[in-house]
């Protein structure tokens, strides 16, 4: 699957699923740089930042799981073979932890 197709699926599903919880979402690594992304070799890394400080409600995690399931199903419909040809990594860190400096590597200088 092309990087653009996968990115489109992720973002189409992101807004209706997590809009009320979402502070921000970032793609990082080779998928964000694009020039060194190698289809079938590189993974797709994404950081999801909910709009909560330190403690996120259970509802957010339930909806995050549903979002991931829909993304995976749509990608598989297009022929993605998870773990062999394609891989996606989704990380979640709450807004409060990032702003506290705990994850300062995520902040641009």
GIBEL-V363163 format. One record per helix or strand. SS is the DSSP state (helix for helix, strand for strand). FROM is the first residue (numbers start at 1). TO is the last residue. Records with the same first field share a line. If there is no record, write none. Layout:
SS=FROM-TO / FROM-TO
This chain:
helix=3-18 / 30-33 / 58-77 / 95-99 / 104-106
strand=22-28 / 44-50 / 82-82 / 86-86 / 88-92
